[in-house]
């Protein structure tokens, strides 16, 4: 454990204006407050906050952050109070300790729902002052270093898993690579000990085997740069066990087949020296095409800057070389924390966070919280952002947009601005018209084509890979769904009250707001439209002395066909869209020409069934949920609808081709086909078709029955 004077010496080594009294006071305070408390290792508990403070000194953080490291567990685990910290150490430290305390209470993987909600709280807590997150990462790092002392295997597994899924990627996004690599390796060692040990042993053997060659390359590299009058330090590096494991998994290759296990870092004085060193290296050795990356010109989103190249060195051995300045190297290792080193005052250091990319990324995540429907949805979208490598694309004006690998022009559009994404109708990539699902590559120039009236559709979710784009699409679709619920609910209520010849003006309907815990009439309409409350129940709250509506089922003729006929091309005639207030019941396949009925379904809205559906038997005792519906002939014209046929077909060569040709001749499309049974003479097929209406499918069935190869055919209605 680091002793008091050692901690003070380390901090005073990089902070010239250190208040040693405050630091000493914090050290004594945490020792006194934690008293006889013990950790799982048997060590005094205060050793943990002292070690956390020591980890923070490695990042050369400011005095309030170091003091917070010492005090970070006092509010949670001792009798210390916020007011006490505020009085002794100031408002800034008290707020930081309080922020870390709130994070410490979060158990991110207790279950999926709790994990998601607590991850939401974590980001909100850290977004205002990123130092809270840095202290939390240091806290997690020391806990992982001592994880082996915990006796409960399931708890150890849970902590390691959440570290690998959440904290290590967050450290990477904050640019603190030293934290990320150690957190990943410690988690890997706990979760897959055999894999970790195997890779570590092979890595040690390879290092011993190639040590002479690596020393020779380092010597040649240093001499080369000296000859070019580039003052440089050359240091060897090797990949971490976890990064090797991940690459082996992704590429399905052995460790011996990896070409970049070992490499070199070249640290120079200036940015210009970086490019001079690169030129010298490429003149001396052949470089591997496709393996050169200039992260100085185009930094990563975590502010990482460096030149990467891979050369064919001695003995035809591939060697990776990274070239950077000392400042770039410090930022590469310490991320956002490194920015404190290059400002004169604490105020300047805090202000700089507003301009650096990792902090902006964190702020964008918090903005996504405002439009995410659930915490689980937000966590899913955020993990998409955390676990992707990047490609860099350009707007026509030269602005760089960093996107995850696999991103599409639609992701690009949403990265520019949400409204650009919502109105995206197409894209030009490098001057060529390109589908919005095209995968973008490094260096692509992307121009988004926008169209008035263009709106997101549900299938866009399957096109995008960024959490920001997915969250924006879902938000827009939910807003449309909410408006559709309001419209449907208003019509349902009007029909019920009209049937009973009672007023449904605002003054009367407001009587129902309190019983249904609604703040506005739109909230009430939305509840009715979503099927959470029936129109009958609203009527009874508004007119409690009135007998139950007697002719309700036959009177609701206002809810017919108008939903979706207002120009929204994504909404079917009376629903059917997963984001519409009126939807087709799954697997029932109603068609224009069928008699149909709607069932109010809580959380779903109105579900449409053909009147012949046997599923309606389940609702015979709940007639107040039934709504008579009819097709809107004008709105349904030109649309295609799903239907399902069951066929018994002769098991002969060419039978399926003849059936397909017959269906095609009638202008229908086969969307799905399955063979449920087959014997020597016959096959039993189920076939999903896209047809115009009931008459259309009847024509197809008649034609199929006329074929000598079709023994039986019927329409399937669930």
C-alpha positions as CSV (number, residue, x, y, z in Angstrom):
1,X,0.0,0.0,0.0
2,X,1.2,3.5,-0.8
3,X,2.2,5.5,2.3
4,X,1.1,9.0,3.0
5,X,4.4,10.7,2.2
6,X,4.8,8.6,-1.0
7,X,1.4,9.8,-2.3
8,X,2.2,13.5,-1.5
9,X,5.6,13.1,-3.3
10,X,4.0,11.6,-6.4
11,X,1.4,14.4,-6.7
12,X,3.9,17.2,-5.9
13,X,6.1,15.8,-8.6
14,X,3.7,17.1,-11.3
15,X,1.5,19.7,-9.5
16,X,3.7,22.7,-8.5
17,X,0.8,24.4,-6.6
18,X,-0.2,21.4,-4.5
19,X,-1.9,22.0,-1.2
20,X,-0.1,19.3,0.8
21,X,-2.2,20.1,3.9
22,X,-5.5,19.2,2.1
23,X,-4.0,16.0,0.7
24,X,-2.6,14.9,4.1
25,X,-5.9,15.8,5.7
26,X,-7.8,13.6,3.2
27,X,-5.4,10.7,3.8
28,X,-5.8,10.9,7.6
29,X,-9.6,11.3,7.3
30,X,-10.1,8.2,5.2
31,X,-7.8,6.1,7.5
32,X,-9.7,7.3,10.5
33,X,-13.2,6.9,9.0
34,X,-12.7,3.4,7.6
35,X,-11.1,2.3,11.0
36,X,-11.0,-1.4,11.5
37,X,-13.0,-2.3,8.3
38,X,-11.4,-5.1,6.3
39,X,-11.4,-6.1,2.6
40,X,-11.9,-9.6,1.3
41,X,-8.1,-9.9,1.2
42,X,-7.8,-9.2,4.9
43,X,-6.1,-5.9,4.3
44,X,-7.4,-2.8,6.1
45,X,-10.2,-1.3,4.0
46,X,-8.5,2.1,3.8
47,X,-5.8,0.5,1.6
48,X,-8.3,0.5,-1.2
49,X,-9.0,4.2,-1.5
50,X,-5.3,4.9,-1.0
51,X,-4.5,2.6,-3.9
52,X,-7.2,4.2,-6.0
53,X,-5.7,7.6,-5.3
54,X,-2.3,6.2,-6.4
55,X,-3.8,5.0,-9.7
56,X,-5.1,8.5,-10.3
57,X,-1.7,10.0,-9.8
58,X,-0.4,7.8,-12.7
59,X,-2.8,9.8,-14.9
60,X,-1.4,13.1,-13.3
61,X,-4.8,14.3,-12.4
62,X,-5.6,17.4,-10.4
63,X,-5.7,17.8,-6.6
64,X,-9.6,17.5,-6.2
65,X,-9.6,14.3,-8.1
66,X,-6.8,12.7,-6.0
67,X,-8.6,13.8,-2.9
68,X,-11.8,12.3,-4.2
69,X,-10.0,9.0,-4.8
70,X,-9.0,9.0,-1.1
71,X,-12.5,9.8,0.0
72,X,-14.7,8.0,-2.6
73,X,-16.0,5.3,-0.2
74,X,-16.5,7.4,2.9
75,X,-20.1,8.5,2.2
76,X,-21.1,5.0,1.4
77,X,-19.2,2.9,3.9
78,X,-18.6,5.2,6.9
79,X,-20.5,7.7,9.1
80,X,-19.1,10.6,7.1
81,X,-21.7,13.1,5.8
82,X,-21.9,15.3,2.7
83,X,-21.9,18.4,4.9
84,X,-18.8,17.1,6.7
85,X,-16.9,16.7,3.4
86,X,-18.1,20.0,2.2
87,X,-16.8,21.8,5.3
88,X,-13.4,20.0,5.4
89,X,-12.6,19.7,1.7
90,X,-14.9,22.1,-0.2
91,X,-17.9,22.0,-2.4
92,X,-16.1,20.6,-5.5
93,X,-14.7,17.6,-3.7
94,X,-18.0,16.9,-1.9
95,X,-19.8,16.9,-5.2
96,X,-17.3,14.6,-6.8
97,X,-17.4,12.1,-3.9
98,X,-21.2,12.2,-3.9
99,X,-21.1,11.4,-7.7
100,X,-18.8,8.4,-7.3
101,X,-20.9,7.2,-4.3
102,X,-24.0,7.1,-6.5
103,X,-22.1,5.1,-9.1
104,X,-20.9,2.6,-6.5
105,X,-24.4,1.7,-5.6
106,X,-25.1,0.5,-9.2
107,X,-24.9,-3.2,-9.9
108,X,-24.8,-3.3,-13.6
109,X,-25.5,-7.0,-14.3
110,X,-27.8,-8.1,-11.5
111,X,-30.3,-8.6,-14.2
112,X,-30.8,-7.2,-17.7
113,X,-33.5,-4.6,-16.6
114,X,-31.5,-3.4,-13.7
115,X,-28.3,-3.3,-15.6
116,X,-29.8,-1.1,-18.3
117,X,-31.5,1.3,-15.9
118,X,-28.3,1.6,-13.8
119,X,-26.2,2.2,-16.9
120,X,-28.5,5.0,-17.8
121,X,-27.9,6.5,-14.3
122,X,-24.1,6.0,-14.6
123,X,-23.9,8.1,-17.7
124,X,-26.2,10.9,-16.4
125,X,-24.0,11.0,-13.2
126,X,-20.8,11.3,-15.1
127,X,-21.8,13.6,-17.9
128,X,-21.5,16.9,-15.9
129,X,-18.0,16.1,-14.6
130,X,-16.0,13.5,-16.3
131,X,-13.7,13.2,-13.3
132,X,-16.4,11.2,-11.6
133,X,-16.1,8.5,-14.3
134,X,-12.3,8.6,-14.2
135,X,-12.4,7.9,-10.4
136,X,-14.9,5.2,-10.9
137,X,-12.7,3.5,-13.5
138,X,-9.7,3.7,-11.1
139,X,-11.9,2.2,-8.4
140,X,-13.0,-0.6,-10.7
141,X,-9.3,-1.2,-11.8
142,X,-8.2,-1.7,-8.2
143,X,-11.2,-3.9,-7.4
144,X,-10.3,-6.1,-10.5
145,X,-6.7,-6.3,-9.3
146,X,-7.9,-7.8,-6.0
147,X,-10.9,-9.8,-7.4
148,X,-9.3,-13.1,-6.7
149,X,-9.7,-12.6,-3.0
150,X,-13.5,-12.8,-3.3
151,X,-14.8,-16.3,-2.4
152,X,-18.2,-16.3,-4.3
153,X,-17.5,-17.6,-7.8
154,X,-20.7,-16.3,-9.3
155,X,-20.0,-12.8,-7.9
156,X,-16.5,-12.8,-9.4
157,X,-17.9,-13.9,-12.7
158,X,-20.5,-11.1,-12.6
159,X,-18.0,-8.4,-11.8
160,X,-15.6,-9.6,-14.5
161,X,-18.4,-9.7,-17.1
162,X,-19.7,-6.2,-16.4
163,X,-16.1,-5.0,-16.4
164,X,-15.6,-6.5,-19.9
165,X,-18.9,-5.3,-21.2
166,X,-19.1,-1.8,-19.7
167,X,-16.1,-0.4,-17.9
168,X,-13.3,-1.5,-20.2
169,X,-15.0,-0.2,-23.4
170,X,-15.9,3.1,-21.5
171,X,-12.2,3.4,-20.6
172,X,-11.3,2.9,-24.3
173,X,-13.9,5.5,-25.4
174,X,-12.4,7.9,-22.9
175,X,-9.0,7.2,-24.5
176,X,-7.5,5.7,-21.3
177,X,-5.9,2.8,-23.1
178,X,-3.8,1.8,-20.1
179,X,-7.0,1.2,-18.1
180,X,-8.8,-0.5,-20.9
181,X,-6.0,-3.1,-21.6
182,X,-5.6,-4.0,-17.9
183,X,-9.3,-4.2,-17.3
184,X,-9.8,-6.4,-20.3
185,X,-6.9,-8.7,-19.3
186,X,-8.0,-9.1,-15.7
187,X,-11.6,-9.9,-16.9
188,X,-10.3,-12.3,-19.5
189,X,-8.2,-14.1,-16.8
190,X,-11.2,-14.5,-14.6
191,X,-13.7,-15.5,-17.3
192,X,-11.5,-17.7,-19.4
193,X,-8.5,-18.7,-17.3
194,X,-7.4,-21.6,-19.6
195,X,-7.4,-19.3,-22.6
196,X,-5.6,-16.6,-20.7
197,X,-2.9,-19.0,-19.5
198,X,-2.4,-20.6,-22.9
199,X,-1.9,-17.3,-24.7
200,X,0.4,-16.0,-21.9
201,X,2.6,-19.1,-22.1
202,X,2.7,-19.0,-26.0
203,X,3.4,-15.3,-25.9
204,X,6.3,-15.8,-23.5
205,X,7.7,-18.6,-25.7
206,X,7.4,-16.5,-28.9
207,X,9.1,-13.5,-27.2
208,X,12.0,-15.7,-26.2
209,X,12.2,-17.2,-29.7
210,X,12.2,-13.9,-31.5
211,X,14.1,-11.7,-29.0
212,X,17.2,-11.5,-31.1
213,X,15.3,-10.5,-34.2
214,X,13.3,-7.9,-32.2
215,X,16.5,-6.4,-30.7
216,X,18.0,-6.2,-34.2
217,X,15.0,-4.4,-35.6
218,X,15.0,-1.9,-32.7
219,X,18.7,-1.3,-33.2
220,X,18.3,-0.8,-37.0
221,X,15.3,1.4,-36.5
222,X,17.1,3.7,-34.0
223,X,20.2,4.0,-36.3
224,X,18.0,4.7,-39.3
225,X,16.3,7.6,-37.5
226,X,19.6,8.9,-36.2
227,X,20.9,9.0,-39.7
228,X,17.9,11.0,-40.8
229,X,18.6,13.4,-37.9
230,X,15.3,12.5,-36.2
231,X,15.7,12.5,-32.4
232,X,13.6,9.5,-31.4
233,X,13.0,6.9,-28.6
234,X,12.3,3.4,-29.8
235,X,10.5,1.0,-27.5
236,X,9.2,-2.5,-28.1
237,X,5.5,-3.4,-27.5
238,X,3.4,-6.5,-27.5
239,X,-0.3,-7.0,-27.7
240,X,-2.2,-7.9,-24.6
241,X,-3.5,-11.5,-24.1
242,X,-7.2,-10.3,-24.5
243,X,-6.5,-8.4,-27.7
244,X,-4.7,-11.5,-29.1
245,X,-7.6,-13.7,-28.1
246,X,-10.1,-11.4,-29.7
247,X,-8.2,-11.2,-32.9
248,X,-7.8,-15.0,-33.0
249,X,-11.5,-15.4,-32.4
250,X,-12.5,-12.8,-35.1
251,X,-10.1,-14.2,-37.7
252,X,-10.3,-17.9,-36.7
253,X,-6.5,-18.2,-36.8
254,X,-3.8,-19.5,-34.4
255,X,-1.5,-17.2,-32.4
256,X,1.4,-18.2,-34.6
257,X,-0.5,-16.9,-37.7
258,X,-0.9,-13.4,-36.2
259,X,1.5,-11.0,-37.9
260,X,1.4,-8.1,-35.5
261,X,1.8,-9.6,-32.0
262,X,5.0,-7.6,-31.5
263,X,5.7,-4.1,-32.7
264,X,7.5,-0.9,-31.9
265,X,6.6,2.6,-30.8
266,X,8.7,5.5,-32.1
267,X,8.4,8.6,-29.9
268,X,9.6,11.9,-31.5
269,X,9.6,15.6,-30.6
270,X,7.2,17.1,-33.2
271,X,4.4,16.3,-35.6
272,X,6.7,17.0,-38.5
273,X,9.2,14.5,-37.1
274,X,6.4,11.9,-37.2
275,X,6.1,12.2,-41.0
276,X,9.9,12.4,-41.5
277,X,10.3,9.1,-39.5
278,X,7.6,7.5,-41.5
279,X,9.3,8.4,-44.8
280,X,12.6,7.0,-43.5
281,X,10.9,3.7,-42.5
282,X,9.1,3.3,-45.8
283,X,12.3,4.0,-47.8
284,X,14.2,1.4,-45.8
285,X,11.6,-1.4,-45.7
286,X,8.6,-2.3,-47.9
287,X,5.3,-1.5,-46.2
288,X,2.3,-3.7,-46.3
289,X,-0.5,-2.2,-48.5
290,X,-3.7,-1.5,-46.6
291,X,-1.9,-1.4,-43.3
292,X,-1.0,2.3,-43.1
293,X,-3.3,4.6,-41.0
294,X,-2.8,8.3,-40.4
295,X,-4.6,9.0,-37.1
296,X,-2.7,12.3,-36.8
297,X,-4.5,13.8,-39.7
298,X,-7.8,12.1,-38.8
299,X,-7.8,11.4,-35.0
300,X,-10.1,8.7,-33.5
301,X,-13.1,9.8,-31.6
302,X,-11.3,9.2,-28.3
303,X,-8.7,11.8,-29.5
304,X,-6.1,9.1,-30.2
305,X,-3.4,10.4,-32.7
306,X,-0.6,8.4,-34.2
307,X,0.8,7.0,-37.4
308,X,0.5,3.2,-37.9
309,X,2.3,1.2,-40.5
310,X,3.3,-2.4,-41.0
311,X,6.6,-3.3,-42.7
312,X,8.2,-6.4,-44.1
313,X,11.3,-6.5,-41.9
314,X,14.2,-8.9,-41.6
315,X,13.5,-12.6,-42.4
316,X,10.3,-11.4,-44.2
317,X,8.8,-10.8,-40.7
318,X,5.9,-8.4,-40.5
319,X,6.4,-5.7,-37.9
320,X,3.9,-3.0,-36.8
321,X,5.3,0.4,-36.1
322,X,3.5,3.3,-34.4
323,X,5.0,6.8,-34.6
324,X,3.8,9.7,-32.4
325,X,5.0,12.6,-30.3
326,X,5.4,12.5,-26.5
327,X,2.2,14.4,-26.1
328,X,0.3,12.1,-28.4
329,X,1.7,9.1,-26.5
330,X,0.5,10.5,-23.2
331,X,-3.0,11.1,-24.6
332,X,-2.9,7.6,-26.2
333,X,-2.3,6.1,-22.7
334,X,-4.2,8.4,-20.5
335,X,-7.0,9.8,-22.7
336,X,-9.1,12.6,-21.4
337,X,-7.0,12.7,-18.2
338,X,-4.0,13.7,-20.2
339,X,-5.5,17.0,-21.2
340,X,-5.0,18.3,-17.6
341,X,-1.3,18.3,-18.3
342,X,-1.4,20.8,-21.1
343,X,-3.3,23.6,-19.4
344,X,-2.0,26.2,-17.0
345,X,-4.9,26.3,-14.5
346,X,-7.6,23.9,-13.2
347,X,-10.2,26.2,-14.7
348,X,-8.6,25.9,-18.1
349,X,-8.4,22.1,-17.7
350,X,-12.0,21.8,-16.8
351,X,-13.0,23.9,-19.8
352,X,-11.0,21.9,-22.2
353,X,-13.2,18.9,-21.6
354,X,-16.0,20.6,-23.4
355,X,-14.0,20.6,-26.6
356,X,-12.5,17.1,-26.6
357,X,-14.1,14.3,-28.6
358,X,-14.6,11.7,-25.8
359,X,-16.5,14.2,-23.7
360,X,-18.6,15.2,-26.6
361,X,-19.4,11.5,-27.3
362,X,-20.5,11.1,-23.6
363,X,-22.7,14.2,-24.0
364,X,-24.3,12.7,-27.1
365,X,-25.0,9.5,-25.3
366,X,-26.8,11.5,-22.6
367,X,-28.8,13.3,-25.3
368,X,-29.9,9.9,-26.6
369,X,-31.4,9.2,-23.1
370,X,-34.0,11.8,-23.9
371,X,-35.4,9.9,-26.8
372,X,-34.8,6.2,-25.8
373,X,-38.0,4.5,-24.9
374,X,-36.5,2.1,-22.4
375,X,-33.3,1.8,-20.5
376,X,-32.8,-1.6,-22.2
377,X,-33.1,0.0,-25.6
378,X,-30.6,2.6,-24.6
379,X,-28.1,0.1,-23.3
380,X,-28.4,-2.0,-26.5
381,X,-27.7,1.1,-28.7
382,X,-24.8,2.2,-26.5
383,X,-23.1,-1.2,-26.7
384,X,-23.4,-0.9,-30.5
385,X,-21.3,2.3,-30.2
386,X,-18.8,0.8,-27.7
387,X,-17.8,-2.3,-29.5
388,X,-17.2,-1.0,-33.1
389,X,-14.0,0.0,-34.8
390,X,-14.3,3.0,-37.0
391,X,-14.3,4.3,-40.6
392,X,-13.9,8.0,-41.5
393,X,-16.1,9.5,-44.2
394,X,-16.4,13.1,-45.5
395,X,-19.2,15.5,-46.3
396,X,-19.0,17.3,-49.7
397,X,-17.6,20.3,-47.7
398,X,-14.8,18.2,-46.2
399,X,-16.2,17.7,-42.7
400,X,-15.0,14.4,-41.2
401,X,-17.7,12.0,-39.9
402,X,-16.4,9.1,-37.8
403,X,-18.7,6.0,-37.9
404,X,-18.5,2.4,-36.8
405,X,-17.4,-0.2,-39.3
406,X,-20.5,-1.5,-41.2
407,X,-22.1,1.9,-41.2
408,X,-24.3,3.0,-44.1
409,X,-25.3,6.4,-45.7
410,X,-28.3,6.3,-43.4
411,X,-26.0,6.2,-40.3
412,X,-24.0,9.0,-41.9
413,X,-27.1,11.1,-42.3
414,X,-28.1,10.7,-38.7
415,X,-24.5,11.5,-37.6
416,X,-24.8,14.9,-39.5
417,X,-28.1,15.7,-37.9
418,X,-31.3,13.9,-36.8
419,X,-33.4,15.9,-39.3
420,X,-31.1,15.0,-42.1
421,X,-31.5,11.4,-41.2
422,X,-35.3,11.6,-40.9
423,X,-35.6,13.1,-44.4
424,X,-32.9,10.9,-46.1
425,X,-34.2,9.6,-49.4
426,X,-30.9,8.4,-50.9
427,X,-27.2,9.2,-51.1
428,X,-24.3,9.8,-53.4
429,X,-21.1,8.1,-52.4
430,X,-18.1,9.4,-54.2
431,X,-20.5,11.0,-56.7
432,X,-22.5,7.9,-57.5
433,X,-26.1,7.3,-56.5
434,X,-26.0,4.5,-53.9
435,X,-28.7,2.6,-51.9
436,X,-28.9,3.8,-48.3
437,X,-28.0,0.3,-47.1
438,X,-24.6,0.4,-48.8
439,X,-21.7,-0.2,-46.4
440,X,-19.3,2.8,-46.3
441,X,-15.6,2.5,-46.5
442,X,-12.7,4.7,-45.2
443,X,-12.4,7.9,-47.2
444,X,-15.8,7.8,-48.8
445,X,-17.4,11.2,-49.6
446,X,-21.1,11.0,-48.8
447,X,-23.8,13.4,-49.9
448,X,-27.2,12.8,-48.5
449,X,-30.2,13.3,-50.8
450,X,-33.2,14.7,-48.8
451,X,-36.8,14.7,-49.9
452,X,-39.7,16.7,-48.6
453,X,-42.3,14.4,-47.0
454,X,-39.7,11.6,-46.5
455,X,-40.1,9.9,-43.1
456,X,-38.4,7.0,-41.4
457,X,-39.9,3.6,-41.8
458,X,-39.7,0.5,-39.6
459,X,-37.3,-1.3,-41.9
460,X,-34.7,1.4,-41.4
461,X,-33.8,-0.1,-38.1
462,X,-32.3,-3.1,-39.9
463,X,-30.1,-0.8,-42.1
464,X,-28.4,1.3,-39.5
465,X,-25.6,0.1,-37.1
466,X,-25.1,3.3,-34.9
467,X,-27.0,3.6,-31.7
468,X,-27.7,7.3,-32.4
469,X,-29.5,6.4,-35.7
470,X,-31.5,3.6,-34.2
471,X,-32.6,5.7,-31.3
472,X,-33.7,8.5,-33.6
473,X,-35.6,6.1,-35.9
474,X,-37.4,4.5,-32.9
475,X,-38.2,7.8,-31.4
476,X,-39.9,9.1,-34.6
477,X,-41.8,5.8,-35.1
478,X,-43.0,6.0,-31.5
479,X,-44.1,9.6,-32.0
480,X,-46.2,8.6,-35.0
481,X,-47.6,5.6,-33.1
482,X,-48.6,7.9,-30.3
483,X,-50.4,10.4,-32.6
484,X,-52.2,7.4,-34.3
485,X,-53.3,6.2,-30.8
486,X,-54.6,9.7,-30.1
487,X,-56.6,9.8,-33.3
488,X,-58.0,6.4,-32.9
489,X,-58.9,7.0,-29.2
490,X,-60.7,10.3,-30.1
491,X,-62.8,8.5,-32.7
492,X,-63.7,5.6,-30.4
493,X,-64.8,7.9,-27.6
494,X,-66.8,10.1,-30.0
495,X,-68.6,6.9,-31.3
496,X,-69.4,5.6,-27.8
497,X,-70.8,9.0,-26.6
498,X,-72.7,9.5,-29.9
499,X,-74.4,6.1,-29.6
500,X,-75.7,7.1,-26.2
501,X,-76.6,10.6,-27.3
502,X,-74.3,12.1,-24.6
503,X,-71.9,15.0,-24.9
504,X,-68.2,14.3,-25.2
505,X,-67.0,17.9,-25.2
506,X,-63.8,18.7,-23.3
507,X,-65.6,19.8,-20.1
508,X,-67.3,16.4,-19.8
509,X,-64.3,14.3,-20.7
510,X,-62.1,16.0,-18.2
511,X,-64.1,14.2,-15.5
512,X,-62.3,11.0,-16.6
513,X,-58.7,12.4,-16.3
514,X,-58.3,11.8,-12.6
515,X,-59.7,8.3,-12.5
516,X,-57.4,7.2,-15.3
517,X,-54.4,9.3,-14.0
518,X,-54.1,11.3,-17.2
519,X,-52.8,14.9,-17.3
520,X,-54.4,15.8,-20.6
521,X,-57.2,14.7,-22.9
522,X,-54.6,13.6,-25.4
523,X,-53.2,11.2,-22.8
524,X,-56.7,9.8,-22.3
525,X,-57.3,9.4,-26.1
526,X,-53.9,7.7,-26.4
527,X,-54.8,5.2,-23.7
528,X,-58.0,4.4,-25.4
529,X,-56.4,4.2,-28.8
530,X,-53.7,1.8,-27.4
531,X,-56.3,-0.5,-25.9
532,X,-55.3,0.2,-22.3
533,X,-58.8,1.6,-21.6
534,X,-62.0,1.0,-23.5
535,X,-64.4,3.7,-24.7
536,X,-67.1,2.1,-22.5
537,X,-64.9,2.6,-19.4
538,X,-64.5,6.3,-20.2
539,X,-68.2,6.7,-20.7
540,X,-68.9,5.2,-17.3
541,X,-66.5,7.5,-15.6
542,X,-67.9,10.6,-17.3
543,X,-71.6,9.5,-16.7
544,X,-71.4,7.2,-13.7
545,X,-75.2,7.3,-13.2
546,X,-75.9,6.3,-16.8
547,X,-76.6,2.6,-17.4
548,X,-74.0,0.7,-19.5
549,X,-74.3,1.5,-23.2
550,X,-76.7,-1.0,-24.7
551,X,-76.2,-0.6,-28.4
552,X,-72.5,0.0,-28.2
553,X,-71.2,-2.8,-30.4
554,X,-73.4,-1.9,-33.4
555,X,-73.0,1.8,-33.0
556,X,-69.3,2.2,-33.4
557,X,-69.3,2.8,-37.1
558,X,-67.1,5.9,-37.0
559,X,-64.0,3.7,-36.6
560,X,-63.8,2.4,-40.1
561,X,-61.0,2.9,-42.5
562,X,-59.5,6.3,-42.2
563,X,-56.3,5.5,-40.2
564,X,-53.5,5.4,-42.7
565,X,-55.3,7.1,-45.5
566,X,-53.9,10.5,-44.7
567,X,-50.9,10.3,-46.9
568,X,-48.6,8.3,-44.6
569,X,-47.4,5.8,-47.1
570,X,-46.0,3.4,-44.4
571,X,-49.4,2.9,-42.7
572,X,-51.7,0.3,-44.2
573,X,-55.4,0.9,-44.8
574,X,-56.5,0.3,-41.3
575,X,-53.2,-0.4,-39.7
576,X,-51.1,-3.5,-40.1
577,X,-47.9,-1.5,-39.5
578,X,-46.1,-2.4,-36.3
579,X,-46.2,1.3,-35.4
580,X,-49.8,2.0,-36.2
581,X,-52.7,2.3,-33.8
582,X,-54.7,-0.3,-35.7
583,X,-52.8,-3.4,-36.7
584,X,-53.5,-6.8,-38.3
585,X,-53.5,-9.6,-35.8
586,X,-50.5,-11.9,-36.4
587,X,-51.0,-14.9,-38.8
588,X,-54.7,-14.0,-39.5
589,X,-54.2,-12.5,-43.0
590,X,-57.3,-10.3,-43.5
591,X,-57.9,-9.1,-47.1
592,X,-60.0,-6.3,-48.6
593,X,-63.3,-8.1,-49.2
594,X,-63.3,-10.0,-45.9
595,X,-65.7,-9.0,-43.2
596,X,-63.4,-7.7,-40.4
597,X,-63.7,-6.8,-36.7
598,X,-61.3,-5.0,-34.4
599,X,-60.4,-6.1,-30.9
600,X,-59.1,-3.5,-28.4
601,X,-55.8,-5.0,-27.1
602,X,-54.0,-3.4,-24.1
603,X,-50.6,-2.1,-25.2
604,X,-51.2,-2.9,-28.9
605,X,-54.2,-0.8,-29.9
606,X,-56.9,-2.2,-32.2
607,X,-56.0,-5.7,-33.6
608,X,-57.9,-6.5,-36.9
609,X,-59.3,-10.1,-37.4
610,X,-61.3,-11.6,-40.3
611,X,-64.7,-12.4,-38.9
612,X,-64.1,-16.1,-39.8
613,X,-61.0,-16.3,-37.5
614,X,-61.3,-19.0,-34.9
615,X,-59.2,-16.8,-32.6
616,X,-62.2,-14.6,-32.0
617,X,-63.7,-17.2,-29.8
618,X,-61.3,-16.0,-27.1
619,X,-63.1,-12.7,-26.9
620,X,-66.7,-13.8,-27.0
621,X,-67.1,-12.9,-23.3
622,X,-65.6,-9.4,-23.7
623,X,-67.9,-7.7,-26.3
624,X,-67.0,-4.2,-25.1
625,X,-63.6,-4.8,-26.7
626,X,-65.1,-5.4,-30.1
627,X,-65.2,-2.7,-32.8
628,X,-66.9,-3.1,-36.2
629,X,-64.5,-2.2,-38.9
630,X,-64.8,-1.9,-42.7
631,X,-62.3,-1.4,-45.5
632,X,-61.5,1.9,-47.0
633,X,-61.8,1.0,-50.7
634,X,-60.0,4.2,-51.9
635,X,-57.1,3.8,-49.5
636,X,-56.7,0.1,-50.1
637,X,-56.5,0.4,-53.9
638,X,-53.2,-0.5,-55.3
639,X,-51.9,-2.1,-52.1
640,X,-50.7,-5.7,-51.6
641,X,-51.6,-7.8,-48.6
642,X,-50.3,-11.1,-47.2
643,X,-52.3,-14.2,-47.4
644,X,-51.4,-17.9,-46.9
645,X,-52.4,-21.0,-48.9
646,X,-52.2,-24.6,-48.0
647,X,-51.6,-27.0,-51.0
648,X,-51.4,-30.7,-51.5
649,X,-49.3,-31.2,-54.6
650,X,-48.2,-34.2,-56.7
651,X,-44.6,-35.1,-55.9
652,X,-43.4,-34.8,-59.5
653,X,-40.6,-33.0,-61.2
654,X,-41.5,-29.5,-62.3
655,X,-44.6,-29.3,-60.1
656,X,-43.4,-26.3,-58.1
657,X,-42.3,-24.5,-61.3
658,X,-45.8,-24.9,-62.7
659,X,-47.5,-23.6,-59.5
660,X,-45.1,-20.6,-59.3
661,X,-45.8,-19.8,-63.0
662,X,-49.5,-19.9,-62.4
663,X,-49.3,-17.6,-59.5
664,X,-47.1,-15.2,-61.4
665,X,-49.5,-15.1,-64.3
666,X,-52.1,-13.6,-61.9
667,X,-49.7,-10.8,-60.7
668,X,-49.2,-12.2,-57.2
669,X,-45.8,-12.6,-55.5
670,X,-44.6,-15.6,-53.4
671,X,-43.0,-14.2,-50.2
672,X,-42.5,-17.5,-48.4
673,X,-42.6,-21.2,-49.0
674,X,-42.3,-24.2,-46.7
675,X,-42.7,-28.0,-47.2
676,X,-44.4,-29.5,-44.1
677,X,-44.8,-33.1,-45.3
678,X,-43.6,-35.2,-48.3
679,X,-44.1,-38.8,-49.3
680,X,-43.8,-40.8,-52.4
681,X,-46.9,-39.4,-54.0
682,X,-47.7,-36.0,-52.5
683,X,-46.2,-32.9,-50.8
684,X,-47.9,-30.7,-48.3
685,X,-46.9,-27.0,-48.9
686,X,-47.6,-23.8,-47.2
687,X,-47.2,-20.7,-49.3
688,X,-47.4,-17.0,-48.4
689,X,-48.5,-14.7,-51.2
690,X,-48.8,-11.0,-51.7
691,X,-52.2,-10.3,-53.3
692,X,-54.6,-7.3,-53.9
693,X,-57.8,-8.5,-52.2
694,X,-60.2,-11.4,-51.6
695,X,-61.2,-11.7,-55.2
696,X,-57.6,-11.8,-56.3
697,X,-56.8,-14.8,-54.1
698,X,-60.0,-16.6,-55.1
699,X,-58.9,-16.3,-58.8
700,X,-55.5,-17.8,-57.9
701,X,-57.1,-20.7,-55.9
702,X,-59.5,-21.5,-58.8
703,X,-56.6,-21.6,-61.3
704,X,-54.5,-23.8,-59.0
705,X,-57.4,-26.2,-58.5
706,X,-57.6,-26.5,-62.3
707,X,-54.1,-28.0,-62.4
708,X,-53.8,-31.7,-62.5
709,X,-50.8,-31.5,-60.2
710,X,-52.7,-29.8,-57.4
711,X,-54.8,-32.2,-55.3
712,X,-56.1,-29.7,-52.8
713,X,-55.7,-26.0,-52.1
714,X,-57.3,-23.7,-49.5
715,X,-56.8,-20.4,-47.8
716,X,-55.4,-20.5,-44.3
717,X,-57.0,-18.1,-41.7
718,X,-55.8,-18.5,-38.1
